[in-house]
Amino acid sequence: MNVILEERPIYDTDVPENFIQSGDFLAITRLDGLDQIIGYGTGGIAGHSVMALRFPDERGRDELYVVESQDSWYWPTAGLQRTPY
């Protein structure tokens, strides 16, 4: 796969909600072994993907959520889920 991960400083980044648009894609890599097996099979380095979507609340205002489909490996909900940003 020829992927070389270089150590770099980690900064906490607080991305303002208004910077994130509905439909934005987030690629996730967890260094847990499973994602690396997925990468070996796919040739990529991301093992999971999520998307930002806005849903209207009861007052008609858009609320930002992160949506994903997974098998409750890391979270208690299996299948489709949305998590408030």
Gaussian input, Z-matrix of N, CA and C with variables (Angstrom, degrees):
# hf/3-21g

backbone

0 1
 N
 C     1     B1
 C     2     B2     1     A1
 N     3     B3     2     A2     1     D1
 C     4     B4     3     A3     2     D2
 C     5     B5     4     A4     3     D3
 N     6     B6     5     A5     4     D4
 C     7     B7     6     A6     5     D5
 C     8     B8     7     A7     6     D6
 N     9     B9     8     A8     7     D7
 C    10    B10     9     A9     8     D8
 C    11    B11    10    A10     9     D9
 N    12    B12    11    A11    10    D10
 C    13    B13    12    A12    11    D11
 C    14    B14    13    A13    12    D12
 N    15    B15    14    A14    13    D13
 C    16    B16    15    A15    14    D14
 C    17    B17    16    A16    15    D15
 N    18    B18    17    A17    16    D16
 C    19    B19    18    A18    17    D17
 C    20    B20    19    A19    18    D18
 N    21    B21    20    A20    19    D19
 C    22    B22    21    A21    20    D20
 C    23    B23    22    A22    21    D21
 N    24    B24    23    A23    22    D22
 C    25    B25    24    A24    23    D23
 C    26    B26    25    A25    24    D24
 N    27    B27    26    A26    25    D25
 C    28    B28    27    A27    26    D26
 C    29    B29    28    A28    27    D27
 N    30    B30    29    A29    28    D28
 C    31    B31    30    A30    29    D29
 C    32    B32    31    A31    30    D30
 N    33    B33    32    A32    31    D31
 C    34    B34    33    A33    32    D32
 C    35    B35    34    A34    33    D33
 N    36    B36    35    A35    34    D34
 C    37    B37    36    A36    35    D35
 C    38    B38    37    A37    36    D36
 N    39    B39    38    A38    37    D37
 C    40    B40    39    A39    38    D38
 C    41    B41    40    A40    39    D39
 N    42    B42    41    A41    40    D40
 C    43    B43    42    A42    41    D41
 C    44    B44    43    A43    42    D42
 N    45    B45    44    A44    43    D43
 C    46    B46    45    A45    44    D44
 C    47    B47    46    A46    45    D45
 N    48    B48    47    A47    46    D46
 C    49    B49    48    A48    47    D47
 C    50    B50    49    A49    48    D48
 N    51    B51    50    A50    49    D49
 C    52    B52    51    A51    50    D50
 C    53    B53    52    A52    51    D51
 N    54    B54    53    A53    52    D52
 C    55    B55    54    A54    53    D53
 C    56    B56    55    A55    54    D54
 N    57    B57    56    A56    55    D55
 C    58    B58    57    A57    56    D56
 C    59    B59    58    A58    57    D57
 N    60    B60    59    A59    58    D58
 C    61    B61    60    A60    59    D59
 C    62    B62    61    A61    60    D60
 N    63    B63    62    A62    61    D61
 C    64    B64    63    A63    62    D62
 C    65    B65    64    A64    63    D63
 N    66    B66    65    A65    64    D64
 C    67    B67    66    A66    65    D65
 C    68    B68    67    A67    66    D66
 N    69    B69    68    A68    67    D67
 C    70    B70    69    A69    68    D68
 C    71    B71    70    A70    69    D69
 N    72    B72    71    A71    70    D70
 C    73    B73    72    A72    71    D71
 C    74    B74    73    A73    72    D72
 N    75    B75    74    A74    73    D73
 C    76    B76    75    A75    74    D74
 C    77    B77    76    A76    75    D75
 N    78    B78    77    A77    76    D76
 C    79    B79    78    A78    77    D77
 C    80    B80    79    A79    78    D78
 N    81    B81    80    A80    79    D79
 C    82    B82    81    A81    80    D80
 C    83    B83    82    A82    81    D81
 N    84    B84    83    A83    82    D82
 C    85    B85    84    A84    83    D83
 C    86    B86    85    A85    84    D84
 N    87    B87    86    A86    85    D85
 C    88    B88    87    A87    86    D86
 C    89    B89    88    A88    87    D87
 N    90    B90    89    A89    88    D88
 C    91    B91    90    A90    89    D89
 C    92    B92    91    A91    90    D90
 N    93    B93    92    A92    91    D91
 C    94    B94    93    A93    92    D92
 C    95    B95    94    A94    93    D93
 N    96    B96    95    A95    94    D94
 C    97    B97    96    A96    95    D95
 C    98    B98    97    A97    96    D96
 N    99    B99    98    A98    97    D97
 C   100   B100    99    A99    98    D98
 C   101   B101   100   A100    99    D99
 N   102   B102   101   A101   100   D100
 C   103   B103   102   A102   101   D101
 C   104   B104   103   A103   102   D102
 N   105   B105   104   A104   103   D103
 C   106   B106   105   A105   104   D104
 C   107   B107   106   A106   105   D105
 N   108   B108   107   A107   106   D106
 C   109   B109   108   A108   107   D107
 C   110   B110   109   A109   108   D108
 N   111   B111   110   A110   109   D109
 C   112   B112   111   A111   110   D110
 C   113   B113   112   A112   111   D111
 N   114   B114   113   A113   112   D112
 C   115   B115   114   A114   113   D113
 C   116   B116   115   A115   114   D114
 N   117   B117   116   A116   115   D115
 C   118   B118   117   A117   116   D116
 C   119   B119   118   A118   117   D117
 N   120   B120   119   A119   118   D118
 C   121   B121   120   A120   119   D119
 C   122   B122   121   A121   120   D120
 N   123   B123   122   A122   121   D121
 C   124   B124   123   A123   122   D122
 C   125   B125   124   A124   123   D123
 N   126   B126   125   A125   124   D124
 C   127   B127   126   A126   125   D125
 C   128   B128   127   A127   126   D126
 N   129   B129   128   A128   127   D127
 C   130   B130   129   A129   128   D128
 C   131   B131   130   A130   129   D129
 N   132   B132   131   A131   130   D130
 C   133   B133   132   A132   131   D131
 C   134   B134   133   A133   132   D132
 N   135   B135   134   A134   133   D133
 C   136   B136   135   A135   134   D134
 C   137   B137   136   A136   135   D135
 N   138   B138   137   A137   136   D136
 C   139   B139   138   A138   137   D137
 C   140   B140   139   A139   138   D138
 N   141   B141   140   A140   139   D139
 C   142   B142   141   A141   140   D140
 C   143   B143   142   A142   141   D141
 N   144   B144   143   A143   142   D142
 C   145   B145   144   A144   143   D143
 C   146   B146   145   A145   144   D144
 N   147   B147   146   A146   145   D145
 C   148   B148   147   A147   146   D146
 C   149   B149   148   A148   147   D147
 N   150   B150   149   A149   148   D148
 C   151   B151   150   A150   149   D149
 C   152   B152   151   A151   150   D150
 N   153   B153   152   A152   151   D151
 C   154   B154   153   A153   152   D152
 C   155   B155   154   A154   153   D153
 N   156   B156   155   A155   154   D154
 C   157   B157   156   A156   155   D155
 C   158   B158   157   A157   156   D156
 N   159   B159   158   A158   157   D157
 C   160   B160   159   A159   158   D158
 C   161   B161   160   A160   159   D159
 N   162   B162   161   A161   160   D160
 C   163   B163   162   A162   161   D161
 C   164   B164   163   A163   162   D162
 N   165   B165   164   A164   163   D163
 C   166   B166   165   A165   164   D164
 C   167   B167   166   A166   165   D165
 N   168   B168   167   A167   166   D166
 C   169   B169   168   A168   167   D167
 C   170   B170   169   A169   168   D168
 N   171   B171   170   A170   169   D169
 C   172   B172   171   A171   170   D170
 C   173   B173   172   A172   171   D171
 N   174   B174   173   A173   172   D172
 C   175   B175   174   A174   173   D173
 C   176   B176   175   A175   174   D174
 N   177   B177   176   A176   175   D175
 C   178   B178   177   A177   176   D176
 C   179   B179   178   A178   177   D177
 N   180   B180   179   A179   178   D178
 C   181   B181   180   A180   179   D179
 C   182   B182   181   A181   180   D180
 N   183   B183   182   A182   181   D181
 C   184   B184   183   A183   182   D182
 C   185   B185   184   A184   183   D183
 N   186   B186   185   A185   184   D184
 C   187   B187   186   A186   185   D185
 C   188   B188   187   A187   186   D186
 N   189   B189   188   A188   187   D187
 C   190   B190   189   A189   188   D188
 C   191   B191   190   A190   189   D189
 N   192   B192   191   A191   190   D190
 C   193   B193   192   A192   191   D191
 C   194   B194   193   A193   192   D192
 N   195   B195   194   A194   193   D193
 C   196   B196   195   A195   194   D194
 C   197   B197   196   A196   195   D195
 N   198   B198   197   A197   196   D196
 C   199   B199   198   A198   197   D197
 C   200   B200   199   A199   198   D198
 N   201   B201   200   A200   199   D199
 C   202   B202   201   A201   200   D200
 C   203   B203   202   A202   201   D201
 N   204   B204   203   A203   202   D202
 C   205   B205   204   A204   203   D203
 C   206   B206   205   A205   204   D204
 N   207   B207   206   A206   205   D205
 C   208   B208   207   A207   206   D206
 C   209   B209   208   A208   207   D207
 N   210   B210   209   A209   208   D208
 C   211   B211   210   A210   209   D209
 C   212   B212   211   A211   210   D210
 N   213   B213   212   A212   211   D211
 C   214   B214   213   A213   212   D212
 C   215   B215   214   A214   213   D213
 N   216   B216   215   A215   214   D214
 C   217   B217   216   A216   215   D215
 C   218   B218   217   A217   216   D216
 N   219   B219   218   A218   217   D217
 C   220   B220   219   A219   218   D218
 C   221   B221   220   A220   219   D219
 N   222   B222   221   A221   220   D220
 C   223   B223   222   A222   221   D221
 C   224   B224   223   A223   222   D222
 N   225   B225   224   A224   223   D223
 C   226   B226   225   A225   224   D224
 C   227   B227   226   A226   225   D225
 N   228   B228   227   A227   226   D226
 C   229   B229   228   A228   227   D227
 C   230   B230   229   A229   228   D228
 N   231   B231   230   A230   229   D229
 C   232   B232   231   A231   230   D230
 C   233   B233   232   A232   231   D231
 N   234   B234   233   A233   232   D232
 C   235   B235   234   A234   233   D233
 C   236   B236   235   A235   234   D234
 N   237   B237   236   A236   235   D235
 C   238   B238   237   A237   236   D236
 C   239   B239   238   A238   237   D237
 N   240   B240   239   A239   238   D238
 C   241   B241   240   A240   239   D239
 C   242   B242   241   A241   240   D240
 N   243   B243   242   A242   241   D241
 C   244   B244   243   A243   242   D242
 C   245   B245   244   A244   243   D243
 N   246   B246   245   A245   244   D244
 C   247   B247   246   A246   245   D245
 C   248   B248   247   A247   246   D246
 N   249   B249   248   A248   247   D247
 C   250   B250   249   A249   248   D248
 C   251   B251   250   A250   249   D249
 N   252   B252   251   A251   250   D250
 C   253   B253   252   A252   251   D251
 C   254   B254   253   A253   252   D252

   B1=1.4489
   B2=1.5218
   B3=1.3260
   B4=1.4667
   B5=1.5232
   B6=1.3190
   B7=1.4620
   B8=1.5155
   B9=1.3208
   B10=1.4547
   B11=1.5260
   B12=1.3176
   B13=1.4577
   B14=1.5158
   B15=1.3150
   B16=1.4500
   B17=1.5228
   B18=1.3360
   B19=1.4511
   B20=1.5254
   B21=1.3032
   B22=1.4609
   B23=1.5160
   B24=1.3184
   B25=1.4680
   B26=1.5316
   B27=1.2973
   B28=1.4575
   B29=1.5261
   B30=1.3053
   B31=1.4552
   B32=1.5171
   B33=1.3147
   B34=1.4559
   B35=1.5205
   B36=1.3019
   B37=1.4546
   B38=1.5132
   B39=1.2934
   B40=1.4557
   B41=1.5283
   B42=1.3201
   B43=1.4565
   B44=1.5308
   B45=1.3215
   B46=1.4682
   B47=1.5338
   B48=1.3115
   B49=1.4644
   B50=1.5287
   B51=1.3264
   B52=1.4726
   B53=1.5307
   B54=1.3397
   B55=1.4596
   B56=1.5259
   B57=1.3219
   B58=1.4586
   B59=1.5192
   B60=1.3242
   B61=1.4588
   B62=1.5257
   B63=1.3153
   B64=1.4549
   B65=1.5238
   B66=1.3299
   B67=1.4560
   B68=1.5153
   B69=1.3365
   B70=1.4701
   B71=1.5226
   B72=1.3175
   B73=1.4625
   B74=1.5199
   B75=1.3191
   B76=1.4611
   B77=1.5216
   B78=1.3279
   B79=1.4600
   B80=1.5244
   B81=1.3202
   B82=1.4548
   B83=1.5272
   B84=1.3200
   B85=1.4585
   B86=1.5190
   B87=1.3064
   B88=1.4632
   B89=1.5264
   B90=1.2997
   B91=1.4622
   B92=1.5268
   B93=1.3250
   B94=1.4639
   B95=1.5259
   B96=1.3236
   B97=1.4570
   B98=1.5199
   B99=1.3306
   B100=1.4590
   B101=1.5280
   B102=1.3209
   B103=1.4636
   B104=1.5249
   B105=1.3199
   B106=1.4543
   B107=1.5323
   B108=1.3239
   B109=1.4678
   B110=1.5271
   B111=1.3247
   B112=1.4680
   B113=1.5258
   B114=1.3285
   B115=1.4627
   B116=1.5071
   B117=1.3168
   B118=1.4612
   B119=1.5292
   B120=1.3269
   B121=1.4612
   B122=1.5149
   B123=1.3388
   B124=1.4611
   B125=1.5251
   B126=1.3247
   B127=1.4595
   B128=1.5128
   B129=1.3279
   B130=1.4642
   B131=1.5182
   B132=1.3310
   B133=1.4589
   B134=1.5252
   B135=1.3263
   B136=1.4661
   B137=1.5202
   B138=1.3128
   B139=1.4539
   B140=1.5155
   B141=1.3357
   B142=1.4614
   B143=1.5165
   B144=1.3098
   B145=1.4583
   B146=1.5179
   B147=1.3108
   B148=1.4667
   B149=1.5224
   B150=1.3285
   B151=1.4520
   B152=1.5236
   B153=1.3156
   B154=1.4595
   B155=1.5240
   B156=1.3243
   B157=1.4711
   B158=1.5163
   B159=1.2987
   B160=1.4657
   B161=1.5332
   B162=1.3181
   B163=1.4578
   B164=1.5183
   B165=1.3493
   B166=1.4590
   B167=1.5317
   B168=1.3323
   B169=1.4570
   B170=1.5297
   B171=1.3293
   B172=1.4725
   B173=1.5204
   B174=1.3384
   B175=1.4653
   B176=1.5240
   B177=1.3604
   B178=1.4610
   B179=1.5168
   B180=1.3351
   B181=1.4673
   B182=1.5208
   B183=1.3205
   B184=1.4628
   B185=1.5252
   B186=1.3338
   B187=1.4599
   B188=1.5190
   B189=1.3310
   B190=1.4558
   B191=1.5236
   B192=1.3291
   B193=1.4593
   B194=1.5222
   B195=1.3234
   B196=1.4586
   B197=1.5254
   B198=1.3426
   B199=1.4609
   B200=1.5242
   B201=1.3383
   B202=1.4611
   B203=1.5175
   B204=1.3044
   B205=1.4485
   B206=1.5172
   B207=1.3201
   B208=1.4590
   B209=1.5238
   B210=1.3018
   B211=1.4585
   B212=1.5266
   B213=1.3094
   B214=1.4667
   B215=1.5221
   B216=1.3170
   B217=1.4591
   B218=1.5227
   B219=1.3338
   B220=1.4623
   B221=1.5236
   B222=1.3167
   B223=1.4573
   B224=1.5267
   B225=1.3225
   B226=1.4685
   B227=1.5268
   B228=1.3275
   B229=1.4531
   B230=1.5230
   B231=1.3323
   B232=1.4592
   B233=1.5223
   B234=1.3244
   B235=1.4579
   B236=1.5211
   B237=1.3284
   B238=1.4540
   B239=1.5192
   B240=1.3196
   B241=1.4640
   B242=1.5126
   B243=1.3095
   B244=1.4674
   B245=1.5285
   B246=1.3235
   B247=1.4528
   B248=1.5179
   B249=1.3354
   B250=1.4669
   B251=1.5239
   B252=1.3223
   B253=1.4605
   B254=1.5141
   A1=110.84
   A2=117.28
   A3=122.43
   A4=113.59
   A5=117.46
   A6=121.60
   A7=107.41
   A8=115.52
   A9=120.80
   A10=107.59
   A11=115.91
   A12=120.77
   A13=108.59
   A14=116.28
   A15=121.20
   A16=109.23
   A17=115.34
   A18=119.28
   A19=109.19
   A20=115.38
   A21=120.73
   A22=108.83
   A23=117.33
   A24=119.26
   A25=110.54
   A26=115.65
   A27=121.69
   A28=108.35
   A29=115.76
   A30=121.57
   A31=108.76
   A32=116.91
   A33=119.92
   A34=107.42
   A35=115.79
   A36=121.03
   A37=108.50
   A38=115.88
   A39=121.33
   A40=107.47
   A41=117.09
   A42=121.51
   A43=108.56
   A44=117.64
   A45=119.47
   A46=110.80
   A47=115.21
   A48=120.87
   A49=112.02
   A50=117.34
   A51=119.10
   A52=112.44
   A53=119.15
   A54=122.34
   A55=111.23
   A56=117.08
   A57=121.74
   A58=108.73
   A59=115.83
   A60=121.43
   A61=110.44
   A62=116.47
   A63=121.15
   A64=108.75
   A65=116.06
   A66=121.49
   A67=113.64
   A68=118.52
   A69=120.22
   A70=109.67
   A71=115.98
   A72=124.20
   A73=109.54
   A74=116.68
   A75=121.96
   A76=108.45
   A77=116.66
   A78=121.99
   A79=107.96
   A80=116.52
   A81=121.98
   A82=109.56
   A83=115.03
   A84=121.20
   A85=107.91
   A86=116.03
   A87=121.15
   A88=106.91
   A89=116.77
   A90=120.42
   A91=108.66
   A92=114.91
   A93=121.10
   A94=113.10
   A95=117.18
   A96=120.93
   A97=112.40
   A98=117.67
   A99=121.06
   A100=111.08
   A101=116.78
   A102=119.44
   A103=111.67
   A104=116.90
   A105=119.59
   A106=110.92
   A107=117.46
   A108=120.70
   A109=109.95
   A110=116.50
   A111=120.80
   A112=109.45
   A113=116.95
   A114=120.99
   A115=112.71
   A116=116.98
   A117=120.70
   A118=110.60
   A119=116.04
   A120=120.04
   A121=113.62
   A122=117.25
   A123=120.42
   A124=113.60
   A125=116.35
   A126=119.71
   A127=113.25
   A128=117.47
   A129=121.44
   A130=110.95
   A131=115.90
   A132=119.04
   A133=112.24
   A134=118.45
   A135=121.48
   A136=109.10
   A137=116.06
   A138=120.39
   A139=113.07
   A140=116.55
   A141=119.92
   A142=107.38
   A143=116.46
   A144=120.38
   A145=109.64
   A146=114.59
   A147=121.86
   A148=107.35
   A149=115.70
   A150=120.66
   A151=109.48
   A152=115.89
   A153=121.86
   A154=108.11
   A155=116.25
   A156=121.30
   A157=109.16
   A158=115.05
   A159=120.62
   A160=108.53
   A161=114.98
   A162=122.50
   A163=108.16
   A164=118.84
   A165=119.78
   A166=110.71
   A167=115.75
   A168=120.11
   A169=109.22
   A170=116.69
   A171=120.18
   A172=112.90
   A173=117.98
   A174=121.35
   A175=112.44
   A176=115.78
   A177=119.82
   A178=114.32
   A179=117.87
   A180=120.50
   A181=109.20
   A182=115.72
   A183=119.99
   A184=110.57
   A185=116.27
   A186=122.44
   A187=108.06
   A188=115.98
   A189=121.66
   A190=110.86
   A191=115.31
   A192=122.89
   A193=109.05
   A194=115.58
   A195=122.57
   A196=105.72
   A197=116.90
   A198=121.31
   A199=109.61
   A200=114.80
   A201=119.97
   A202=109.56
   A203=114.47
   A204=122.60
   A205=106.69
   A206=116.49
   A207=119.57
   A208=109.52
   A209=115.66
   A210=120.55
   A211=112.31
   A212=117.77
   A213=125.40
   A214=112.71
   A215=115.92
   A216=119.84
   A217=109.99
   A218=116.72
   A219=121.69
   A220=112.93
   A221=117.04
   A222=121.40
   A223=109.29
   A224=118.31
   A225=119.80
   A226=115.01
   A227=117.77
   A228=121.26
   A229=110.31
   A230=117.12
   A231=120.55
   A232=108.89
   A233=116.35
   A234=120.95
   A235=110.60
   A236=116.15
   A237=121.24
   A238=109.73
   A239=115.81
   A240=119.45
   A241=109.22
   A242=114.58
   A243=120.10
   A244=107.21
   A245=114.10
   A246=121.19
   A247=107.90
   A248=118.82
   A249=119.38
   A250=111.13
   A251=115.80
   A252=120.44
   A253=109.05
   D1=-25.04
   D2=176.68
   D3=56.25
   D4=36.46
   D5=176.12
   D6=-95.96
   D7=124.01
   D8=177.95
   D9=-115.10
   D10=114.16
   D11=178.37
   D12=-91.21
   D13=121.59
   D14=-179.49
   D15=-100.50
   D16=137.06
   D17=177.65
   D18=-67.05
   D19=138.29
   D20=178.94
   D21=-146.01
   D22=160.67
   D23=179.94
   D24=-65.64
   D25=148.26
   D26=178.59
   D27=-106.54
   D28=127.08
   D29=178.87
   D30=-118.23
   D31=136.77
   D32=170.98
   D33=-74.00
   D34=126.51
   D35=-179.28
   D36=-122.46
   D37=124.30
   D38=178.49
   D39=-103.24
   D40=99.27
   D41=-178.08
   D42=-81.59
   D43=120.22
   D44=179.18
   D45=-61.06
   D46=140.73
   D47=-176.90
   D48=-57.13
   D49=-34.80
   D50=-177.11
   D51=-73.00
   D52=-7.97
   D53=174.76
   D54=-82.18
   D55=-17.62
   D56=-174.56
   D57=-98.56
   D58=126.44
   D59=-178.85
   D60=-100.82
   D61=152.55
   D62=175.54
   D63=-62.15
   D64=126.37
   D65=-178.28
   D66=101.79
   D67=-6.31
   D68=176.91
   D69=-62.53
   D70=139.54
   D71=-175.79
   D72=-103.64
   D73=136.91
   D74=175.77
   D75=-122.85
   D76=124.22
   D77=177.14
   D78=-98.49
   D79=134.21
   D80=-173.66
   D81=-121.89
   D82=135.38
   D83=172.75
   D84=-126.42
   D85=120.22
   D86=173.86
   D87=-104.77
   D88=133.63
   D89=-179.18
   D90=-86.79
   D91=63.59
   D92=-175.69
   D93=-114.08
   D94=-1.44
   D95=-177.93
   D96=100.49
   D97=-43.36
   D98=-179.17
   D99=-65.75
   D100=-46.55
   D101=179.90
   D102=-63.07
   D103=-32.38
   D104=178.97
   D105=-70.05
   D106=-34.53
   D107=174.82
   D108=-66.03
   D109=-41.94
   D110=176.67
   D111=-60.73
   D112=-44.52
   D113=178.33
   D114=-61.28
   D115=-38.85
   D116=178.23
   D117=-62.03
   D118=-40.90
   D119=-178.82
   D120=-75.84
   D121=-31.41
   D122=-175.68
   D123=-100.15
   D124=-18.71
   D125=-176.02
   D126=83.59
   D127=4.31
   D128=179.12
   D129=-104.36
   D130=-175.37
   D131=177.65
   D132=-119.10
   D133=-4.39
   D134=178.22
   D135=-96.21
   D136=135.54
   D137=179.21
   D138=-105.47
   D139=-10.16
   D140=-177.79
   D141=-152.11
   D142=150.07
   D143=177.33
   D144=-136.57
   D145=146.15
   D146=177.11
   D147=-135.23
   D148=168.58
   D149=-179.65
   D150=-137.28
   D151=144.93
   D152=173.97
   D153=-87.42
   D154=130.27
   D155=176.44
   D156=-136.65
   D157=146.12
   D158=177.54
   D159=-105.56
   D160=132.39
   D161=177.48
   D162=-121.15
   D163=140.33
   D164=178.27
   D165=-71.59
   D166=139.73
   D167=174.73
   D168=-86.90
   D169=-172.91
   D170=-176.62
   D171=-65.92
   D172=-17.35
   D173=177.57
   D174=-98.92
   D175=3.46
   D176=178.09
   D177=87.42
   D178=2.40
   D179=177.94
   D180=-85.61
   D181=143.75
   D182=179.28
   D183=-75.57
   D184=130.46
   D185=173.70
   D186=-113.41
   D187=139.40
   D188=-176.32
   D189=-89.36
   D190=131.96
   D191=177.15
   D192=-129.99
   D193=156.95
   D194=169.49
   D195=-105.95
   D196=123.31
   D197=-176.51
   D198=-112.49
   D199=147.51
   D200=-179.42
   D201=-160.29
   D202=164.62
   D203=172.97
   D204=-123.81
   D205=126.86
   D206=-179.54
   D207=-157.60
   D208=176.82
   D209=-171.39
   D210=-111.09
   D211=37.44
   D212=177.72
   D213=55.64
   D214=34.09
   D215=176.72
   D216=-71.77
   D217=-45.92
   D218=-179.22
   D219=-106.91
   D220=-21.01
   D221=-175.50
   D222=-122.98
   D223=157.51
   D224=-177.05
   D225=-73.61
   D226=-12.58
   D227=-176.66
   D228=-99.85
   D229=122.81
   D230=175.56
   D231=-93.52
   D232=148.88
   D233=178.78
   D234=91.98
   D235=-146.14
   D236=-179.07
   D237=-79.79
   D238=138.18
   D239=175.55
   D240=-147.51
   D241=154.69
   D242=173.00
   D243=-129.45
   D244=138.71
   D245=-176.93
   D246=-123.25
   D247=128.52
   D248=178.61
   D249=-58.37
   D250=139.12
   D251=177.59
   D252=-67.60

